[in-house]
Amino acid sequence: MANSTKNHVLIVGVAGRTGEPIARSLLESGHFSVTGVVRPESLDKPIIKELQSLGVSIVPLDWQNASPEELQALFTGVDTVLSACHPAAIADQAKLVDAAKASGVKRFVPSDWSPIAPRGAMKLEDMKHSFHDYLFDSGIPYTLIALGTWYDGIFPPLPPYEPPTAELKLLADKVYHSFGKGKVKNTVVNRKNAGNLVARVVADPETIGKKVLVNEDEVSLDEVWALATKYAPQLAPLRVPVSDEDVERIIREGTSAIGTFDFTNLKFIHALFLEAMRNLYINGHNSEASAKADGWLVARERYPDVQLQTAADWARERYAGFS
């Protein structure tokens, strides 16, 4: 049972790479009680046991196949529903919105958790825009939260590289690729501090009905590689430049696969990935300036007391001992 004196947040997908650090930060703030929804087959995973030990109340539920009544019962007494579902389940969040509204939830945070992209820039983000239309029409209070690129997703890893997820295994051959001319700024954040900023956003009543960008710094790919090779010079020969023209060619070649939205299809994964790289490093849609022009609040400006980590500090810590 949640503590009635605290803001009760229910996280769908609490054990994922986004949901888990957010759950930790919410609990560490002392202002939230946290319930996490996980698939029944995931219940015995070590991360679930760890989250339970921290105070997360775990509910095993296949939410995509749950009835409206089951979801409404689950959401009763919840202040905020925060979705961190897999991209393949974006459209299915409509049933979460319906149940949350029927249950009197005060805020719905959809599964965005990715860089900002305008309509038409990326097929995957267009799915999210379509869901946003449903969310806005529902009338439920909401907050959209975009994340800067993870530091460990933009800085080159030290070899040998072991991809942390099945999707990233399909992109392992591109981990040292550098896209575009290397000059475009992109916002970045680490997982821990992303969680700390998200906790502040969720606690802030003035962010209801708003779009909020969560990031710690801005950095270009030239700056990324300069920092990486400063501390780990052996990375320098691994950089593989990929021109704007090559990015466009690979996206064109993958266009037919994009329509299938098959996350096991290698051509599909590559095309989505290159659309993201074009959005970040060629078109520059994920810079703070671009975000502000599109009406996004910037969390690090709104909550200046939150301790953050610059790209230079992250690189120094990540590559310590390899120079």
N, C-alpha and C positions, 0 to 999 in steps of 0.2 A: 504493500500500500504506500502510495506517495505521501510525502510530508506535506500537509495542507498549507503550511506557512511558506512554502517555497514554490517558485514557478515550476510547474510540472511539464517537462519536455519529453515527448515520445519520439524516438529516432527509428525510422524505418531503414534498415541496413546498418545497424550500429556496429557491426563487426568489420566493415569494409575500411579501405584506406582513407576514406574521408570521415565516415561516421565515428570511427573509434577515437581519433584525436579530439573530435568535437565533444564526445561524451566525457572524456577525461577532463577537458577544460571546463565544461559546465559543472561537473562535480567539484573540481578544485576551487571554483569561484565561491562555493558555499551558498549560492543563491538559488540552486536548482536541484530538483530531484529528477532522475532520468530513468525512463523505461526504454528498453531496446527490443525491437522486433527482429527475430532471426528465423531463418528457415529451420524447420524441425531437424533436418539432416545435419545442420551445422551445430547443434546443441552441445556436442562433445568436443568441439574444437578448443584448444588451449586459450585462445583469445577470449572466448565466451566465459570461461572460468575466471580469467583475469579480470574482465569487466565486472563480473558478479562480485568478486572480492573487493572491488573498488566502490561498490554500492549501486551498480546498475541493476535494475529489476528486469530480468530477461523473460520475454514472452515468445515461445516458439509458435510461429504461425506462417503458413503459406499465404501471404496477404493477397497475392494476385488471384487466388482461387477462393478467398474467403467471401462469405455472404455479407451483404450490407449490414445485417443485424450483428454479425460478429465484429465487424469493424466499428460500428457505432458503440457497442458495449466496450470495446477496447479503448476508444477515445473518450469515453465519459470521464469527466474530471481532469482531462488533459488541457493545459493552457496552450501549448505550442506543439504542433506536429511538424517534425523536420524530416524530410525525405532525403535519404542518401542512397537511392536505389541505383541499380545498374542502368546504363544508358538504354539498353534494350527494353526496359520497363517504363520509359518516360511516359508514354501515352496511358499506361495503366494507372498512373497516379490520379486520373479522374475519379476513380472509385474512392481513393483516399480523401479527395476534396469533398465529395458528396457526403461521406460518412463524418468527416470532421465538421462540416457545416451543420449537419443534423444533430451532432453531439454538443454543439456550442463551443467548439475550439476557438480560441481567441486569435490565433495566428497560424498560418500555414506557410512553411518554407519549402519550396519545391527543390527537387534534385537538379540544381544547376551546377554548382561546384566546378566550374570550368571557366576559362577565359571568356571575355566578352566578344561576341561576334554579331554583327547586324544581320537582319534577314537577308538571305541570299548568299551569304559568305560561306556557310558550311551546312551541309545536309543535316548533320547531327544536331547542330544548334537550331536549325529550322524546325526540327521536331520539338525542341524545347519552346520555341516561339509559338508554335501551334498549341502546345499545352498551356502556355501562359494565357492565350486567348480564352481558353476554357476556364482557367483559374480566375481571370479578371471578371468574366461574365457571371461566375458563381456568386460573387458578392462577399465571399469570405475574406476577412482581413489577411493580408499576405506580406511577406518580405522576400524580395529576390536577392540572392547573395551570389556574386561571382568571385572566383578565386584567381589570384595570379598563378602563373605556372609554378609547380613545386620546384624548389631549388634542386632536388635530386632528379628532376626530370629535365632540367635545362643544362646543368653542369655535366660534362662528360665523366662517366664512371671510370675508375681504375680497372684495368683488365686483370683477371678474366671477368667479364660481365655476366652476371646471373640475373636475368629478368625476374622481377618480383610477381608478375601476374601472367596469366595465359595470353592475354592480348598483347602484352609487351614482348612476349617471346616471338610473336609474329613480326615484330619490328626490330628485332635484335640487330639486324644487319644495318640499321640506320642510326644506331646510337651515337656514332661519331660524325654524323652528317651535320653540316652547317649550312643553313638555308638562306638564300638571298644574298644581299651585299654585306650583311653583318653589322649594319649601322642602326637599325630600327630598334627602339626601346620597347621592352616588354616587361610587364609587372611580374614580380616573383614573391614567393612566400614559402616558409617551411611549415610542416604539418602542425607542430606544437603551437606556434604562434598564430597560425590560422584558426586553430581551435579557440585560443584566448580572445581573438578579435570577434569571432562568431558569437562567443558567449556574451560579449558586450552588445553586439547588434541585437541579439535575441532579448536581452534585458531592457533595451531602449524602446520605450513606447513611441518615440518619434520616428522610428524606422518602419513602422507599419505603413503599408502602401508605398514604400520606397524601394529603390534599387541600390544595393551597397556593394562596392568593390572592396575585397579583403586582400591586401598585399602589404609587403614590407619594404620593397625597393623596386627600382626599375633598372634594367640592364640590357645592353645589346649583346648579340652573339660574339662580336669582336671583344667586348669587355669580358664576357664569360670565359672565352678561351685565353685571354690575357691573364686573368686571375688563376685559371686552372693550371696553366703552364708555368706560372710564376712559382707555384708550390709543388707541381708535379710535372717537370719539364719533359718527362718521357711521354706525355700525352700529345705533344706538339705534332709529331708526324702522323698521328691517327686522324687528324681533322680532315674531313672530306667535303670540299665545297660543292654545293648544289645550287646551280644558277636559277634565277627566276624562270627562265625558259624551260629548264628541266622539271621544275615543280609543276608548271602548267601542263607539260606533256604527260607526266605521270597521272595527274588528275584526270586529264582527258581519257587516258587509256583505262582508267578505273571507273569511268562514268556509268558504264552499263552495269557494273556490279553494285554500285551505290544504291540502285533502286531496290535491291533485294534485302538490304539491311540484315545481312548474315554476318554475325560477328565471328564466325569461323572461316569466312572466305578471305583468303590472303589478299586478293586484289582489292576487295572491299575495304579491308583494314588499312591497306597502304593508301588508298584514295582518300579515306577519311583523315588519315594522319597528315597527308600532304595538304589537304584543305586547311587543317589546323595550322600547319607551319606557314602557309601563305597568309593566313589571317594574322598570325603573330609577328612574323619576321619580314614580311613583304608589304602587307597593307597596313600594319601597325594599329589594328583595332583594339589591342589590349594594352595600350598605354594609358596612363592616368589622364593625359590631356584629352584623348579620344573618349574615355569613359565620362569625364566631366561634361564634355560637349553633348553627350547623349543622356545627360540627366542623372548619372550615377553619383552617389555619395562615396567618398573615399574614407574607409574606416580608420586608417592610420592618422588622418587629419582630425577626424571626429573624436578619437580616443587617444590623445597624444601621451597619456600616462602609461599605456601598455608598452612594455619593454619589447622591442623588436630587434631583428638581426639584419644587418646590411648584407648585400651580396659578397662584399669583400670579407666580412667576418665569417660568413658561412663557408666560403672557399678556404680560408685559412684553417678553420676547424676541420673541414672535410678532408683536406689533403695533408694534414699535419704529419710530418715524419717522412714525406715522400720526396722532398727536394734533394 
